[in-house]
Amino acid sequence: MVRAGRTPLRLLCLKYGADLCYTEEIVDKKLIESTRIVNEALGTIDYRNGDDIILRLAPEEKGRCILQIGTNSGEKAAKIARIVGDDVAGIDVNMGCPKPFSIHCGMGAALLTKTDTIIEILTSLKAAAKVPVSCKIRVLDNREDTIKLVKEIEKCGVSALGVHGRRRDERQPDQCRVEEVKEVAETITSIPIITNGFSGEIDRFEDIEKWREATGTSSIMIARKALSTPSIFRKEGILDKYKDIENFLELACQYDESYTMTKYVVQRILGGDQEHDPRGKATVAAGSVLQICKAFGMEDVYNKWKDERKKKESKKRARVDDDGTYNIEVSFPLKRLKNSVGFSPTPKMVLHDYCVEQKLPKPIYETVKREDKRFVSTACLGEKKYRSGVGQPNLRMAEQVAALAALHGMDIRSRLEGNWEED
Protein backbone atom coordinates (compact mmCIF):
# COMPACT_ATOMS: atom_id res chain seq x y z
CA MET A 1 0.00 0.00 0.00
CA VAL A 2 2.96 2.31 -0.59
CA ARG A 3 1.69 5.69 -1.91
CA ALA A 4 -1.85 4.67 -0.93
CA GLY A 5 -2.05 3.87 2.80
CA ARG A 6 -1.76 7.51 3.76
CA THR A 7 -4.05 9.83 5.73
CA PRO A 8 -6.97 10.33 3.28
CA LEU A 9 -7.45 6.69 2.30
CA ARG A 10 -6.97 5.45 5.87
CA LEU A 11 -9.61 7.85 7.15
CA LEU A 12 -12.00 6.96 4.33
CA CYS A 13 -11.75 3.23 5.12
CA LEU A 14 -12.30 3.90 8.82
CA LYS A 15 -15.36 6.02 8.06
CA TYR A 16 -16.76 3.25 5.89
CA GLY A 17 -16.40 0.68 8.65
CA ALA A 18 -12.85 -0.70 8.91
CA ASP A 19 -11.87 -1.41 12.53
CA LEU A 20 -8.17 -0.58 12.12
CA CYS A 21 -6.04 0.92 9.39
CA TYR A 22 -2.35 0.49 8.58
CA THR A 23 0.02 3.10 7.24
CA GLU A 24 1.91 2.41 4.05
CA GLU A 25 5.14 0.51 4.71
CA ILE A 26 7.63 3.12 5.91
CA VAL A 27 11.32 2.23 5.82
CA ASP A 28 12.95 2.68 9.23
CA LYS A 29 15.57 5.16 8.01
CA LYS A 30 12.90 7.62 6.83
CA LEU A 31 11.19 7.78 10.21
CA ILE A 32 14.43 7.93 12.16
CA GLU A 33 15.59 10.92 10.11
CA SER A 34 12.22 12.71 10.33
CA THR A 35 11.12 15.47 12.70
CA ARG A 36 7.87 15.31 14.67
CA ILE A 37 5.75 18.42 14.20
CA VAL A 38 2.33 19.35 15.53
CA ASN A 39 0.56 20.78 12.49
CA GLU A 40 -1.87 23.28 13.98
CA ALA A 41 -3.34 24.24 10.61
CA LEU A 42 -4.46 20.65 9.94
CA GLY A 43 -4.79 19.43 13.52
CA THR A 44 -2.42 16.56 12.72
CA ILE A 45 0.85 15.13 13.97
CA ASP A 46 3.35 15.15 11.12
CA TYR A 47 6.66 13.37 10.75
CA ARG A 48 8.59 15.38 8.18
CA ASN A 49 11.91 15.08 6.43
CA GLY A 50 12.48 18.45 4.84
CA ASP A 51 9.36 19.06 2.75
CA ASP A 52 8.39 15.39 2.58
CA ILE A 53 5.56 14.19 4.80
CA ILE A 54 6.71 10.75 5.91
CA LEU A 55 3.70 10.21 8.16
CA ARG A 56 0.66 12.35 8.90
CA LEU A 57 -1.69 11.26 11.69
CA ALA A 58 -5.18 12.71 11.96
CA PRO A 59 -7.10 12.96 15.24
CA GLU A 60 -9.93 10.79 13.85
CA GLU A 61 -7.59 7.78 13.61
CA LYS A 62 -6.23 8.06 17.14
CA GLY A 63 -6.19 4.57 18.66
CA ARG A 64 -7.01 2.95 15.32
CA CYS A 65 -3.94 3.48 13.14
CA ILE A 66 -1.13 0.91 13.04
CA LEU A 67 2.31 2.07 11.95
CA GLN A 68 3.72 -0.39 9.40
CA ILE A 69 7.52 -0.36 9.19
CA GLY A 70 10.11 -1.98 7.01
CA THR A 71 13.28 -2.84 8.89
CA ASN A 72 16.14 -5.34 9.10
CA SER A 73 17.43 -4.19 12.47
CA GLY A 74 16.21 -4.53 16.03
CA GLU A 75 18.14 -1.41 17.00
CA LYS A 76 16.42 0.71 14.34
CA ALA A 77 13.01 -0.78 15.12
CA ALA A 78 13.42 0.09 18.80
CA LYS A 79 14.50 3.61 17.88
CA ILE A 80 11.29 4.07 15.87
CA ALA A 81 9.24 2.85 18.84
CA ARG A 82 10.83 5.48 21.06
CA ILE A 83 10.27 8.19 18.43
CA VAL A 84 6.54 7.57 17.82
CA GLY A 85 5.61 6.69 21.39
CA ASP A 86 1.85 6.36 21.53
CA ASP A 87 1.10 8.55 18.51
CA VAL A 88 -0.02 5.31 16.86
CA ALA A 89 -2.15 2.42 18.13
CA GLY A 90 0.44 -0.22 17.34
CA ILE A 91 3.58 -1.00 15.35
CA ASP A 92 3.61 -3.75 12.73
CA VAL A 93 6.75 -5.10 11.08
CA ASN A 94 6.27 -6.00 7.43
CA MET A 95 7.92 -9.36 6.85
CA GLY A 96 5.89 -10.29 3.80
CA CYS A 97 6.48 -7.60 1.15
CA PRO A 98 8.16 -9.25 -1.87
CA LYS A 99 8.87 -6.02 -3.76
CA PRO A 100 12.48 -5.05 -4.59
CA PHE A 101 12.44 -1.79 -2.57
CA SER A 102 11.80 -3.86 0.56
CA ILE A 103 13.79 -7.06 0.06
CA HIS A 104 16.93 -5.59 -1.54
CA CYS A 105 18.29 -4.56 1.86
CA GLY A 106 17.01 -7.50 3.88
CA MET A 107 13.55 -6.22 4.80
CA GLY A 108 10.09 -7.55 4.02
CA ALA A 109 9.92 -11.10 2.69
CA ALA A 110 13.72 -11.34 2.83
CA LEU A 111 13.31 -11.87 6.58
CA LEU A 112 11.23 -15.03 6.22
CA THR A 113 14.30 -17.29 6.19
CA LYS A 114 16.16 -15.31 8.88
CA THR A 115 14.54 -16.44 12.10
CA ASP A 116 17.28 -15.03 14.34
CA THR A 117 16.89 -11.58 12.80
CA ILE A 118 13.11 -11.76 13.20
CA ILE A 119 13.48 -12.61 16.88
CA GLU A 120 15.98 -9.78 17.40
CA ILE A 121 13.68 -7.24 15.70
CA LEU A 122 10.53 -8.26 17.55
CA THR A 123 12.07 -8.57 21.00
CA SER A 124 13.91 -5.24 20.67
CA LEU A 125 10.79 -3.54 19.37
CA LYS A 126 8.57 -4.97 22.09
CA ALA A 127 10.99 -3.89 24.82
CA ALA A 128 10.97 -0.28 23.58
CA ALA A 129 7.37 0.14 22.41
CA LYS A 130 4.59 1.81 24.39
CA VAL A 131 1.99 0.22 22.10
CA PRO A 132 1.24 -3.35 20.92
CA VAL A 133 3.67 -4.92 18.46
CA SER A 134 2.73 -7.25 15.60
CA CYS A 135 4.17 -8.53 12.33
CA LYS A 136 2.97 -9.89 9.03
CA ILE A 137 4.51 -12.81 7.14
CA ARG A 138 3.84 -14.97 4.09
CA VAL A 139 3.50 -18.74 4.21
CA LEU A 140 6.81 -20.45 3.47
CA ASP A 141 7.54 -22.99 0.74
CA ASN A 142 7.32 -25.79 3.29
CA ARG A 143 4.30 -26.02 5.62
CA GLU A 144 6.39 -27.34 8.49
CA ASP A 145 8.75 -24.37 8.19
CA THR A 146 5.78 -21.98 8.39
CA ILE A 147 4.64 -23.57 11.65
CA LYS A 148 8.15 -23.45 13.12
CA LEU A 149 8.44 -19.78 12.26
CA VAL A 150 5.09 -18.71 13.72
CA LYS A 151 5.88 -20.56 16.95
CA GLU A 152 9.11 -18.57 17.28
CA ILE A 153 7.24 -15.35 16.55
CA GLU A 154 4.65 -16.21 19.22
CA LYS A 155 7.46 -16.59 21.79
CA CYS A 156 8.54 -13.00 21.11
CA GLY A 157 5.36 -11.76 22.80
CA VAL A 158 3.73 -10.08 19.82
CA SER A 159 0.11 -9.02 20.19
CA ALA A 160 -1.04 -10.29 16.78
CA LEU A 161 0.26 -12.03 13.66
CA GLY A 162 -0.75 -11.35 10.07
CA VAL A 163 -0.42 -14.18 7.55
CA HIS A 164 -0.56 -13.66 3.78
CA GLY A 165 -1.69 -16.85 2.12
CA ARG A 166 0.84 -16.86 -0.74
CA ARG A 167 4.50 -17.74 -0.85
CA ARG A 168 7.23 -15.21 -1.52
CA ASP A 169 7.31 -15.83 -5.27
CA GLU A 170 3.54 -16.07 -5.72
CA ARG A 171 1.28 -13.23 -6.86
CA GLN A 172 -2.25 -12.75 -8.17
CA PRO A 173 -3.80 -14.76 -9.79
CA ASP A 174 -2.11 -17.49 -7.69
CA GLN A 175 -4.68 -18.76 -5.20
CA CYS A 176 -4.21 -18.17 -1.48
CA ARG A 177 -3.30 -21.30 0.46
CA VAL A 178 -6.35 -21.38 2.69
CA GLU A 179 -5.47 -24.61 4.48
CA GLU A 180 -1.98 -23.38 5.34
CA VAL A 181 -3.36 -20.18 6.86
CA LYS A 182 -5.95 -22.23 8.74
CA GLU A 183 -3.19 -24.47 10.11
CA VAL A 184 -1.42 -21.41 11.51
CA ALA A 185 -4.65 -20.25 13.17
CA GLU A 186 -5.16 -23.70 14.72
CA THR A 187 -1.55 -23.83 15.94
CA ILE A 188 -1.24 -20.32 17.40
CA THR A 189 -4.16 -19.75 19.76
CA SER A 190 -2.71 -17.27 22.26
CA ILE A 191 -2.90 -14.25 19.94
CA PRO A 192 -5.15 -13.08 17.09
CA ILE A 193 -4.22 -14.33 13.63
CA ILE A 194 -5.06 -11.92 10.80
CA THR A 195 -5.45 -13.36 7.32
CA ASN A 196 -4.54 -11.46 4.16
CA GLY A 197 -4.43 -11.98 0.41
CA PHE A 198 -8.09 -12.43 -0.54
CA SER A 199 -8.77 -9.12 -2.30
CA GLY A 200 -9.35 -10.96 -5.58
CA GLU A 201 -12.14 -13.00 -3.99
CA ILE A 202 -13.86 -10.16 -2.14
CA ASP A 203 -16.59 -8.39 -4.13
CA ARG A 204 -18.95 -7.35 -1.34
CA PHE A 205 -18.91 -6.85 2.42
CA GLU A 206 -20.29 -10.34 3.14
CA ASP A 207 -17.25 -11.91 1.45
CA ILE A 208 -15.01 -10.57 4.20
CA GLU A 209 -16.65 -12.79 6.81
CA LYS A 210 -16.75 -15.70 4.37
CA TRP A 211 -12.97 -15.80 4.01
CA ARG A 212 -12.36 -15.11 7.69
CA GLU A 213 -14.42 -18.18 8.53
CA ALA A 214 -12.73 -20.25 5.81
CA THR A 215 -9.31 -19.57 7.32
CA GLY A 216 -10.42 -19.80 10.95
CA THR A 217 -8.67 -16.51 11.73
CA SER A 218 -9.60 -13.69 14.08
CA SER A 219 -9.90 -11.05 11.39
CA ILE A 220 -9.04 -10.20 7.80
CA MET A 221 -6.71 -7.57 6.37
CA ILE A 222 -7.62 -6.04 3.01
CA ALA A 223 -5.19 -4.09 0.83
CA ARG A 224 -5.76 -4.04 -2.94
CA LYS A 225 -9.55 -4.14 -2.67
CA ALA A 226 -9.47 -1.31 -0.15
CA LEU A 227 -7.55 0.73 -2.72
CA SER A 228 -9.73 -0.01 -5.74
CA THR A 229 -13.03 -0.05 -3.78
CA PRO A 230 -12.68 1.70 -0.40
CA SER A 231 -16.38 1.27 0.34
CA ILE A 232 -15.90 -2.50 0.55
CA PHE A 233 -15.99 -1.92 4.33
CA ARG A 234 -19.60 -0.64 4.24
CA LYS A 235 -22.10 -3.11 5.68
CA GLU A 236 -24.76 -1.29 3.68
CA GLY A 237 -23.01 -2.16 0.41
CA ILE A 238 -20.32 -0.68 -1.83
CA LEU A 239 -20.77 2.72 -3.43
CA ASP A 240 -20.36 3.82 -7.02
CA LYS A 241 -16.67 4.38 -7.74
CA TYR A 242 -17.23 8.06 -8.43
CA LYS A 243 -18.77 8.52 -4.99
CA ASP A 244 -15.71 6.82 -3.51
CA ILE A 245 -13.52 9.25 -5.44
CA GLU A 246 -15.50 12.26 -4.26
CA ASN A 247 -15.28 11.12 -0.64
CA PHE A 248 -11.56 10.49 -1.03
CA LEU A 249 -10.89 13.88 -2.62
CA GLU A 250 -12.73 15.63 0.21
CA LEU A 251 -10.28 14.09 2.68
CA ALA A 252 -7.28 14.62 0.40
CA CYS A 253 -8.13 18.35 0.28
CA GLN A 254 -8.86 18.53 4.00
CA TYR A 255 -5.53 16.93 4.92
CA ASP A 256 -3.47 18.58 2.18
CA GLU A 257 -2.35 15.35 0.51
CA SER A 258 0.29 15.67 -2.18
CA TYR A 259 -0.59 15.68 -5.86
CA THR A 260 1.38 12.50 -6.60
CA MET A 261 -0.27 10.43 -3.89
CA THR A 262 -3.74 11.83 -4.59
CA LYS A 263 -3.52 11.07 -8.29
CA TYR A 264 -2.25 7.55 -7.63
CA VAL A 265 -5.26 6.63 -5.47
CA VAL A 266 -7.82 8.24 -7.79
CA GLN A 267 -6.37 6.38 -10.77
CA ARG A 268 -6.51 3.08 -8.93
CA ILE A 269 -10.19 3.62 -8.09
CA LEU A 270 -10.93 4.67 -11.67
CA GLY A 271 -9.40 1.54 -13.15
CA GLY A 272 -10.35 1.21 -16.82
CA ASP A 273 -12.37 4.42 -16.69
CA GLN A 274 -9.11 6.35 -17.02
CA GLU A 275 -9.27 5.65 -20.74
CA HIS A 276 -13.00 5.93 -21.42
CA ASP A 277 -14.61 8.43 -19.05
CA PRO A 278 -13.98 12.19 -19.50
CA ARG A 279 -13.30 12.49 -15.78
CA GLY A 280 -10.76 9.69 -16.03
CA LYS A 281 -9.01 11.28 -18.99
CA ALA A 282 -8.93 14.62 -17.19
CA THR A 283 -7.38 12.93 -14.15
CA VAL A 284 -4.62 11.38 -16.25
CA ALA A 285 -3.85 14.79 -17.74
CA ALA A 286 -4.05 16.63 -14.39
CA GLY A 287 -0.92 18.25 -13.00
CA SER A 288 -2.18 19.28 -9.56
CA VAL A 289 -4.71 18.36 -6.89
CA LEU A 290 -6.79 21.34 -8.00
CA GLN A 291 -6.97 20.01 -11.56
CA ILE A 292 -7.99 16.57 -10.29
CA CYS A 293 -10.76 18.18 -8.25
CA LYS A 294 -11.90 20.17 -11.28
CA ALA A 295 -12.25 16.90 -13.22
CA PHE A 296 -14.89 15.82 -10.69
CA GLY A 297 -16.58 19.19 -10.22
CA MET A 298 -15.02 19.64 -6.78
CA GLU A 299 -13.11 22.89 -7.22
CA ASP A 300 -15.24 24.48 -4.45
CA VAL A 301 -14.22 21.72 -2.05
CA TYR A 302 -10.55 22.29 -2.85
CA ASN A 303 -10.87 26.04 -2.32
CA LYS A 304 -12.88 25.58 0.89
CA TRP A 305 -10.17 23.55 2.58
CA LYS A 306 -7.39 25.70 1.18
CA ASP A 307 -9.04 28.80 2.63
CA GLU A 308 -9.46 27.04 5.99
CA ARG A 309 -5.75 26.24 6.06
CA LYS A 310 -4.78 29.78 5.12
CA LYS A 311 -6.87 31.24 7.94
CA LYS A 312 -5.12 29.03 10.48
CA GLU A 313 -1.67 29.37 8.92
CA SER A 314 -1.83 33.16 8.87
CA LYS A 315 -1.97 33.17 12.66
CA LYS A 316 1.14 31.03 13.03
CA ARG A 317 2.95 31.71 9.75
CA ALA A 318 5.71 34.10 10.88
CA ARG A 319 8.29 33.56 13.56
CA VAL A 320 11.66 35.07 14.45
CA ASP A 321 14.55 32.61 14.47
CA ASP A 322 17.41 32.73 16.99
CA ASP A 323 19.56 34.70 14.53
CA GLY A 324 16.88 37.40 14.21
CA THR A 325 15.68 36.26 10.78
CA TYR A 326 11.96 36.57 10.04
CA ASN A 327 10.98 33.03 9.00
CA ILE A 328 7.76 33.15 7.01
CA GLU A 329 6.45 29.83 5.66
CA VAL A 330 5.57 30.71 2.07
CA SER A 331 6.20 29.11 -1.29
CA PHE A 332 4.72 28.80 -4.76
CA PRO A 333 4.80 26.23 -7.59
CA LEU A 334 7.77 26.22 -9.97
CA LYS A 335 5.35 26.44 -12.91
CA ARG A 336 4.17 29.84 -11.62
CA LEU A 337 7.69 31.21 -12.04
CA LYS A 338 8.03 29.70 -15.51
CA ASN A 339 4.69 31.14 -16.59
CA SER A 340 5.65 34.62 -15.39
CA VAL A 341 8.54 35.04 -17.81
CA GLY A 342 7.88 38.10 -19.94
CA PHE A 343 4.45 38.70 -18.44
CA SER A 344 4.45 39.72 -14.78
CA PRO A 345 7.06 40.89 -12.27
CA THR A 346 8.54 38.20 -10.04
CA PRO A 347 8.87 38.60 -6.24
CA LYS A 348 12.57 39.49 -6.66
CA MET A 349 11.77 42.19 -9.21
CA VAL A 350 9.05 43.71 -7.02
CA LEU A 351 11.29 43.68 -3.94
CA HIS A 352 14.19 45.24 -5.87
CA ASP A 353 12.01 48.02 -7.29
CA TYR A 354 10.54 48.76 -3.86
CA CYS A 355 14.00 49.06 -2.31
CA VAL A 356 15.12 51.43 -5.08
CA GLU A 357 11.94 53.50 -4.70
CA GLN A 358 12.31 53.75 -0.92
CA LYS A 359 16.10 54.21 -1.10
CA LEU A 360 16.63 51.08 0.97
CA PRO A 361 19.62 48.74 0.70
CA LYS A 362 19.21 46.41 -2.25
CA PRO A 363 18.51 42.83 -1.18
CA ILE A 364 21.36 40.36 -0.96
CA TYR A 365 20.54 36.64 -1.10
CA GLU A 366 22.34 34.05 1.00
CA THR A 367 21.48 30.52 -0.13
CA VAL A 368 22.35 27.17 1.41
CA LYS A 369 21.81 23.62 0.19
CA ARG A 370 20.33 21.38 2.90
CA GLU A 371 21.11 17.72 3.50
CA ASP A 372 17.91 16.78 1.67
CA LYS A 373 19.36 18.59 -1.40
CA ARG A 374 16.73 21.33 -1.24
CA PHE A 375 17.73 25.01 -1.27
CA VAL A 376 16.79 27.68 1.28
CA SER A 377 17.64 31.33 0.71
CA THR A 378 17.63 34.36 3.01
CA ALA A 379 16.86 37.84 1.68
CA CYS A 380 19.07 40.35 3.55
CA LEU A 381 17.97 44.00 3.53
CA GLY A 382 20.41 45.87 5.69
CA GLU A 383 20.01 44.51 9.21
CA LYS A 384 16.74 42.71 8.46
CA LYS A 385 16.60 39.18 7.10
CA TYR A 386 13.70 37.20 5.66
CA ARG A 387 13.46 33.58 4.66
CA SER A 388 11.01 30.73 4.14
CA GLY A 389 11.86 27.36 5.62
CA VAL A 390 10.14 25.63 2.70
CA GLY A 391 12.96 24.05 0.69
CA GLN A 392 13.12 24.58 -3.08
CA PRO A 393 14.44 22.44 -5.96
CA ASN A 394 17.02 24.98 -7.13
CA LEU A 395 18.80 28.20 -6.18
CA ARG A 396 16.66 30.40 -8.45
CA MET A 397 13.43 29.26 -6.84
CA ALA A 398 14.91 29.62 -3.34
CA GLU A 399 15.77 33.28 -3.96
CA GLN A 400 12.31 34.02 -5.36
CA VAL A 401 10.64 32.43 -2.32
CA ALA A 402 12.93 34.41 0.01
CA ALA A 403 11.85 37.58 -1.79
CA LEU A 404 8.21 36.56 -1.37
CA ALA A 405 8.83 36.05 2.37
CA ALA A 406 10.30 39.57 2.51
CA LEU A 407 7.26 41.03 0.77
CA HIS A 408 5.05 39.36 3.38
CA GLY A 409 7.27 40.43 6.27
CA MET A 410 7.38 44.03 5.08
CA ASP A 411 3.62 43.99 4.49
CA ILE A 412 3.96 44.93 0.81
CA ARG A 413 2.69 41.64 -0.62
CA SER A 414 -0.07 43.59 -2.41
CA ARG A 415 2.52 45.03 -4.83
CA LEU A 416 2.90 41.60 -6.40
CA GLU A 417 0.52 41.03 -9.29
CA GLY A 418 -1.49 37.82 -9.36
CA ASN A 419 -1.78 35.01 -6.81
CA TRP A 420 1.75 33.65 -6.65
CA GLU A 421 0.89 31.21 -3.91
CA GLU A 422 -1.92 29.52 -5.88
CA ASP A 423 -1.49 25.74 -6.23
Disulfide bonds with the S-S distance in Angstrom:
none
